[in-house]
Amino acid sequence: MTAQQDPSKNQIRQLTTESRNTASTGIDELSPLEIVQLMVDEDRTIADAVELEATSIAAAIDVITRQLKIGGRLIYMGAGTSGRLGVLDASECPPTFSTPPEWVVGLVAGGYDALTRAIEGAEDYPEQGAQDLREIELTDQDVVVGIATSGRTPYVIGGLEFARSLGAFAIGFCCNEGSPLADAADLMIVPVVGPEVVSGSTRLKAGTATKMVLNMLTTGAMVRLGKTYGNLMVDLSATNEKLAIRSCNIVMEFSGLQRHEAQAVLDRCAGELKTAIVAAKCDVSADVARQRLSRADNHLRAALETDE
């Protein structure tokens, strides 16, 4: 069968993300500054495309929050750039929000070797998507976000179909309308960012849109779970000097204490930032601060406002 006769190849040619961008047809003749200006102009359209999907993104945040509350996990899966971005977002949650590593999981077609090099053909097997979810013991309490810019990646579609068969909530993300991925998902997020500056190079606009949406999913869910106070990261893990300084600064901001005093409170509270804030602000012991947080479902604002 020739390329012209193969329906799947013709479908790929018709994808928005595979089409030619008329603004960049002469990119190889541009100066470096002109290339930068062209790419900036193209990237301006990404936020608008994501905003059109605001309702779906918000619905996904609600689902993720609900499932995390009952002990479920958020699981990203994708191939190539899509998979790498999922792993990146998952890996940022523990230091930012003090979440256990198993709360947000990233799966990439071809395994972790595929994070640094292309694993040819890894995305072509739907059964591998299902197998990867079996290996992490997927349950009906989990949420699976299948990331496939094209909307047709077999690895992702197979994974979402398996997730739904177990009763897990399946969210699809792609950048092309009317994709096969929609048939495997309970909810779709589809920012259509248009043709890439380099045709088919979806690490560009599509990749940026993916990063934006994944940022919103985890940040939105963690905010809803009480991981912030206003826009302050009050549940961070001080795993390096920068984060340790940030933790101390936040205690100082809440309490008015001097740096050495704020650090002493953090030390008494085993480095637990929210516990230290309650202890310092309410002048209570670490144990009492933990009890207040527990009664407030670990929401700092509610713990600070309680009279007990």
Backbone hydrogen bonds, N-H to C=O, Kabsch-Sander energy under -0.5 kcal/mol:
donor,donor_aa,acceptor,acceptor_aa,energy
5,Q,2,T,-0.6
6,D,2,T,-1.5
10,N,6,D,-1.9
11,Q,7,P,-2.2
12,I,8,S,-1.9
13,R,9,K,-1.9
14,Q,10,N,-1.1
15,L,12,I,-1.5
18,E,15,L,-1.2
19,S,15,L,-0.7
19,S,16,T,-1.0
22,T,20,R,-0.7
24,S,21,N,-1.5
25,T,22,T,-0.6
27,I,24,S,-1.9
29,E,26,G,-2.1
30,L,27,I,-1.5
35,I,31,S,-2.4
36,V,32,P,-2.3
37,Q,33,L,-2.5
38,L,34,E,-2.4
39,M,35,I,-2.5
40,V,36,V,-2.5
41,D,37,Q,-2.3
42,E,38,L,-2.2
43,D,39,M,-2.5
44,R,40,V,-1.4
45,T,42,E,-1.3
46,I,43,D,-1.4
47,A,43,D,-0.6
48,D,44,R,-0.5
49,A,45,T,-1.7
50,V,46,I,-2.3
51,E,47,A,-2.7
52,L,48,D,-1.5
53,E,50,V,-1.6
54,A,51,E,-2.0
57,I,53,E,-2.5
58,A,54,A,-2.7
59,A,55,T,-2.1
60,A,56,S,-2.2
61,I,57,I,-2.2
62,D,58,A,-2.1
63,V,59,A,-2.1
64,I,60,A,-2.8
65,T,61,I,-2.7
66,R,62,D,-2.4
67,Q,63,V,-2.5
68,L,64,I,-2.5
69,K,65,T,-2.0
70,I,66,R,-1.0
71,G,68,L,-1.4
72,G,67,Q,-3.1
74,L,103,W,-2.9
75,I,73,R,-0.6
75,I,143,V,-3.0
76,Y,74,L,-0.5
76,Y,105,V,-3.2
77,M,145,V,-2.2
78,G,107,L,-1.6
79,A,147,I,-0.6
82,S,79,A,-1.2
83,G,79,A,-0.6
84,R,80,G,-2.4
85,L,81,T,-2.5
86,G,82,S,-1.6
87,V,83,G,-2.3
88,L,84,R,-2.5
89,D,85,L,-2.4
90,A,86,G,-2.3
91,S,87,V,-2.4
92,E,88,L,-1.2
93,C,89,D,-0.6
93,C,90,A,-1.0
96,T,92,E,-1.5
97,F,93,C,-3.1
98,S,94,P,-1.7
99,T,93,C,-0.7
103,W,100,P,-2.1
104,V,100,P,-0.5
105,V,74,L,-2.8
107,L,76,Y,-2.7
109,A,78,G,-2.2
111,G,108,V,-2.3
114,A,111,G,-1.9
115,L,112,Y,-1.5
116,T,113,D,-1.2
117,R,113,D,-1.0
120,E,118,A,-0.8
122,A,119,I,-1.9
124,D,121,G,-1.6
125,Y,122,A,-0.6
128,Q,125,Y,-1.0
129,G,125,Y,-1.0
130,A,126,P,-1.6
131,Q,127,E,-2.3
132,D,128,Q,-2.6
133,L,129,G,-1.4
134,R,130,A,-2.1
135,E,131,Q,-2.3
136,I,132,D,-0.9
137,E,134,R,-1.9
138,L,133,L,-1.9
142,D,139,T,-1.4
143,V,73,R,-3.0
144,V,169,F,-2.9
145,V,75,I,-3.2
145,V,143,V,-0.5
146,G,144,V,-0.7
146,G,171,I,-3.0
147,I,77,M,-3.0
147,I,145,V,-0.6
148,A,146,G,-0.6
148,A,173,F,-2.9
151,G,148,A,-0.8
155,Y,123,E,-2.3
157,I,153,T,-2.5
158,G,154,P,-3.0
159,G,155,Y,-1.6
160,L,156,V,-2.6
161,E,157,I,-2.5
162,F,158,G,-2.0
163,A,159,G,-2.5
164,R,160,L,-2.5
165,S,161,E,-1.7
166,L,162,F,-1.1
166,L,163,A,-0.8
167,G,163,A,-0.6
167,G,164,R,-0.9
168,A,163,A,-2.2
169,F,142,D,-1.8
171,I,144,V,-3.2
171,I,169,F,-0.6
172,G,187,L,-2.9
173,F,146,G,-2.7
174,C,189,I,-1.9
175,C,149,T,-2.4
179,S,176,N,-0.5
181,L,151,G,-1.9
182,A,179,S,-1.3
183,D,180,P,-1.2
184,A,181,L,-1.6
185,A,182,A,-1.0
186,D,170,A,-2.9
187,L,170,A,-1.4
189,I,172,G,-2.5
192,V,190,V,-0.7
193,V,191,P,-1.1
199,S,197,V,-0.6
200,G,17,T,-0.9
201,S,198,V,-2.7
202,T,200,G,-1.7
204,L,201,S,-1.7
207,G,202,T,-0.7
208,T,204,L,-2.5
209,A,205,K,-2.5
210,T,206,A,-2.4
211,K,207,G,-2.4
212,M,208,T,-2.4
213,V,209,A,-2.4
214,L,210,T,-2.7
215,N,211,K,-2.3
216,M,212,M,-1.8
217,L,213,V,-2.4
218,T,214,L,-2.2
219,T,215,N,-2.3
220,G,216,M,-2.5
221,A,217,L,-1.9
222,M,218,T,-2.7
223,V,219,T,-2.5
224,R,220,G,-2.1
225,L,221,A,-1.4
226,G,223,V,-1.7
227,K,222,M,-2.8
229,Y,232,L,-1.7
232,L,229,Y,-2.1
234,V,227,K,-0.5
234,V,232,L,-1.5
235,D,227,K,-0.8
236,L,233,M,-0.7
237,S,95,P,-1.8
238,A,236,L,-0.5
239,T,237,S,-2.3
244,A,240,N,-2.3
245,I,241,E,-2.4
246,R,242,K,-2.2
247,S,243,L,-2.5
248,C,244,A,-2.1
249,N,245,I,-2.6
250,I,246,R,-2.2
251,V,247,S,-2.1
252,M,248,C,-2.4
253,E,249,N,-2.3
254,F,250,I,-2.1
255,S,251,V,-2.4
256,G,252,M,-2.7
262,A,258,Q,-2.9
263,Q,259,R,-2.7
264,A,260,H,-1.6
265,V,261,E,-1.9
266,L,262,A,-2.2
267,D,263,Q,-2.4
268,R,264,A,-2.1
269,C,265,V,-1.5
270,A,267,D,-1.5
271,G,266,L,-3.3
272,E,269,C,-2.0
273,L,271,G,-0.8
276,A,272,E,-2.5
277,I,273,L,-2.5
278,V,274,K,-2.3
279,A,275,T,-2.6
280,A,276,A,-2.7
281,K,277,I,-3.0
282,C,278,V,-2.5
283,D,279,A,-0.8
284,V,279,A,-1.4
289,A,285,S,-2.4
290,R,286,A,-2.4
291,Q,287,D,-2.1
292,R,288,V,-2.4
293,L,289,A,-2.3
294,S,290,R,-2.4
295,R,291,Q,-2.4
296,A,292,R,-1.5
297,D,294,S,-1.6
298,N,293,L,-3.7
299,H,296,A,-1.6
300,L,226,G,-0.5
300,L,298,N,-0.7
303,A,299,H,-2.1
304,L,300,L,-2.5
305,E,301,R,-1.4
306,T,302,A,-0.9
